[in-house]
């Protein structure tokens, strides 16, 4: 490959303090899927695939397209896994709302430190989603 050729994948990354915890976010746009890693541990704890059940532009409400999720690796039961499912679904729905023609499934690698407080979970959730939307590859 010559030096003049651009790498064929779109990549974005962010490293931010969220709720006082160093959080890394990596986003890659492959031709067949969007791959996002969100980690506060420097590694992937769970891997989840999420796909839209219908195309966003065909949905009655493009901001709430029905989605399906499947844990590919990691703990798939418990409070943290429910939160991870929420992340996968919310990210995919936000992508569809921003770009109704986007139909690629999401592959989400995620490892977040557990939080006790619902208000802390909400703050962290919104800050992470905001970072992903600010660094989009779709």
Secondary structure as GFF3:
##gff-version 3
##sequence-region A 1 138
A	DSSP	beta_strand	10	18	.	.	.	ID=ss1
A	DSSP	beta_strand	21	29	.	.	.	ID=ss2
A	DSSP	beta_strand	33	39	.	.	.	ID=ss3
A	DSSP	beta_strand	46	52	.	.	.	ID=ss4
A	DSSP	three_ten_helix	56	58	.	.	.	ID=ss5
A	DSSP	three_ten_helix	62	64	.	.	.	ID=ss6
A	DSSP	beta_strand	67	73	.	.	.	ID=ss7
A	DSSP	alpha_helix	79	98	.	.	.	ID=ss8
A	DSSP	beta_strand	105	111	.	.	.	ID=ss9
A	DSSP	alpha_helix	118	134	.	.	.	ID=ss10
###
